[in-house]
Amino acid sequence: MRLIFLGTSAAVPTLTRGLPAVILQGASEQWIFDCGENLQRQMMASKNSFHKKTRIFLTHLHGDHVLGLPGLLQTMALLNRREPVQIYGPLGLKDFLVNCQQFLKFELTYQVEVNEIVKSGVIVNEEKYFVETIRSNHTIESYSYVFEEKPRPGKFFPEKAVALGVPEGELWAKLQKGETITLLGNTVNSNEVVGPRKRGRKIVYTGDTKPFEEFADFAKQADIIIHDCTYDDTLAEKAETTGHSTPTQAANQAKNADAKMLVLTHVSARYADAKLLLEQAKKVFENTILAEDRLTLELPT
């Protein structure tokens, strides 16, 4: 799995930063968080598929976070996509998409399933992962998201399976899944050939937000927190008024959540060089990086 930052600017694009969008790539599925303008071109440049199973999560309905969505959906249709797309976001999302399609007169070649969020909680619950959302602290209705894998099978030791007389193939797969098998009258338990289960990876995407009290529990022990960092610390009053965060605030959020890594994004166009934001955050939370467009982070296994 890998994270690719397709847009890291706030409100308006710059020559080096596009508008907000992050994609989490899995082997057979991808998850997109926010859809700033020009998203589909950024996806092409980063070699992201327009046909892979896709879920899209919108934090709120400000233009810089959603105006890339109609173009993305239309591009997928022009490329003859057939796989359905699930989209999640605040109330008003359905009307937005209906009006776009009505006035832009484009047809889709696939089904779009719109899921409007009305409260915090788990909104996707699959066999291997879930997605949970929480109401954040912006100037309009807005949600933060956590993508978390469920506990994963531990390391499989083929030499132990062979020593117990288990032939390679379907029986190995069953043992890897935690099942117990019977072979020639002998019982082989999964824990005899598989190590302890591994904790699933946890990624948090805040969208636009000021700090809020519930965040620490929501993001607890996250592997990566992707956090709004629109203004530097000297503009804390402006951040408060506009519903955004400063580097020190984002760093404290990560520290209170006992996260492993903090990634700063949604950078105001006033910062041609945003190193100041990184310097301020690292004073509180050392393992912080500043996102740039097309930054790719490989998730540890």
N, C-alpha and C positions, 0 to 999 in steps of 0.2 A: 504494500500500500504506500501511496505517496500523496503529499499535499502540493498543489501547484497554485501559486498566487497569480491570478489573471488580471487583477486590478487592485491597486492599493492607494488610490487617491481619494480625497473627500470632496464631494459637491461638484467639482469640475475636473476634467482631465488635464494633465500637463503633457509636455513632450516626452516625459519618461514614465509617467504613471497613468494607467487607465482607471476607470471607475470600478467600484467594489465588486469583486467576484473571487471566490476561492473554490477550487475543485479538489475533492478527495477521490483518488482513483483506487479502485480495487481490481481484482483479476477479471471479474465478470460484471461489475456494477460500478457506477460512479455517482457521486453526490455533489451537487453544486450549491454553494451558499452565496446568495445574492447574485443579481444579474445586471451589472452595469453595462452601459452602452459599449458596442464593439466587442462584446463577449465572444461571438462566434469566430471573429478573426484571431483573437487571442487563443482560442481553443485550437484553431488550425496551426498556429505558430508553435503551440506546445504539443502538437500531435495527439490531441484528445479526440475520441471517437464521437461522432454524431449519431451512432446507431446502437451503442451500448445501453444496457438497462440503466435508466437515469431517474433520479429523484432530485427535485429542486426545492430549496428552502429559502424563503424570503424573510428577512428580519422585519421589514416595514415597507410602507408604500411611498417613501420619498423617491423622487425621480432618479437620483443617482444610483439607486439600488434595484430598480425594476425596469428601466426603459430599455435595457438590453434583452429583456425576455421576449417581446414580440418578434424581434429580429432573429433570435435564436430558434424559436418555434418555427418561424417561416423557413429558415435555412434548413432545418431538419426535414421539413416537408419537401422542399425543393430537391433534397438529396434522397428522397423516397424512403424516409424512415418508416418502419412498420411497428416497432416496439412502442407500447404505451409510455407516457411520461406522467409521473405523479408530481404535483406541485403543491407546496404547503406555504401558507402565509396568513396574515391577519385578515379580518373581515374587510370586504371591499375588493379582495383579489379577484373574485369571480366576475364582478361587474367590470373591473379593469380589463380583463382578458376578453370578455364578451364584446365590449365596446371597441377594443383594438381590432378584433377580427371583423366586426361589422363595418367599421369605417375604412379599414385598410384592404378589405375584400380579398383576404388570402384564405386558401383552403388547406386543410391539414390531411396528411396521409396516414395518420395514426391517432389514437385516442389520447386526449388530455384529461387527466383526473385532477380536479381542483379540490383541495382540502383546506377550508378556512379554519384557523385556530381561534378558539374562543376562551381558552383557559390554559394554564400551565399543566404539564404532565407529559406522559409518553404518547407520541403521535405515530410512531412506527415501531413495530415489534416483530422482528424476523427471527429465524432460527439462530443466526449467528451474531446479530447485533440489534440494538434499538436506538431510536432517536428520541430525545426528550427536549422539551422546550420550557422556558420560563419567561414570564413577563419582565422585560427589562425597564430601563429608566431613561427614556428618550422623550422628545417633545410631542410625539404622537404614539399611538399603540404600536409597540415594538416587542420583538421576542428574541432572546438568545437561544442557541441550540447546543446540545451535547450529543455527539455521536460516540457510542460506546459499544465495543465488542463484548459479547458474552464470553465467559471463561473458555479458553481454547484447550484442545488436547495437549498433553505434555509430549515430550520428545519420545519418539518410538525407537526401541533398540532391536533391530532386526536379528542381531546375533543371539539375543536372549530367546526370541521366537524360534529360531532355528534349533537352539539347544533343547527347547521343549518339544520339538518335533512338529512345529506348525509350519506348513508349506506356504511359500509366498503366494499372495493372491487375495482372494475375497476374505479369507479368515484374518489376514493381517489388517485389512481395512476395518473389520468389525472390532478387533482389539484396539485399534487406534481411536475408534469412536467411544470406547469405554465399555464395550459389551464383553460378556463372558462367553467363551465357546467350549464345546465338548468335542474332543478328538480321540477316537478309538477308546472311548470310555473314560478318558482323562479330562478333567476340567482345567482350563487355563483362564485365569482372571486377567483382566486388562492391566491391573497394576503390577503384574509380574513382568511385563514387557514395555510398559509405558511409564514415563516419569510423571511427576505431579502436574496437574493442570496449570496452565499459564493464565495470568490475569489478562483480560482483554484490554486493548488500547483505547484511550479516551481522549477525544478531541473536542474542544469547546470553541465556539464561534460566537462572539458577543453581539456583532452588529453595532449600531450606534447606541451608546449608552453612557450615562453617568454611573458612578459606583452605586451599588445597592446592596443592602444587608444580606439578602438571601443568596448572593452569588457564591460565597465561600463554600456553602454546602453543595450547591448545584455543581460547581466545578471541582469539587474535592479530589485531590490527587490526580488531576488531569495530566496526561503526558504532554499535551500542548494546549495552551490557551491563546487564541487569536483575538486580540483585544483592540478596541477603538483607542486611538491615540492621536486625536485631531490637532490639539494645541499643546505647546510646551507649558511648563509649570508657571511661567510668568503670566500666562493668559488663562489662569484658573477661573477667573470670574466669567470670561467669555464662554469657556467650556460649560460652566454651570448653567448659563443662560440658554445655550443652544443644545444642551443635552448630550454633551460629549465628555471625554476623559483626557486627562493629562498623563504624561509618562509616569509620574510618581503615583498617581491614582491607579493606573493600570498595573504597575508593579506591586502595589499593596494588595490589589485584588488577587494577583497570582500568588503572592506570599501567603496571604490568609487562606488560600485554597490548597496550599502545600503542593503546588504544581511543579512539574519538572522543567518546563520551558515556557517562556512568554514570547509571543510574536506580536510586534506592534504594527498596526496597519491603519488605513483610513487617515492618511496624512494630509493636512491642509496644503493647498497649492502655494501658500506663502513660503514654504520651506523648500527652496531650491536644493539645499543640503540639509537633510533631516538628521544628521548625526547628533545634534543637540538633544533630540528626543531620546535617542538611544542612551546617551551619556546620563541623562537625568534618571531614566528608568533603572539603569544598571547600578546606581547608587543604592537602590532598595532591593532589587532582584537581579543577581548577577547573570543568571542564564537567560538573558534577553537578547533577541535579535530584532532587527528592523526589516520588515518585508519590503522587497522591491518587486516590480512586475516580473513574472516568470520565475521567481524564486521557487525552487523545488526542494522539498524536504522528504527524504525517505524515512518512513516510520520503521522503528526497530521491530524485529520479529519477536 
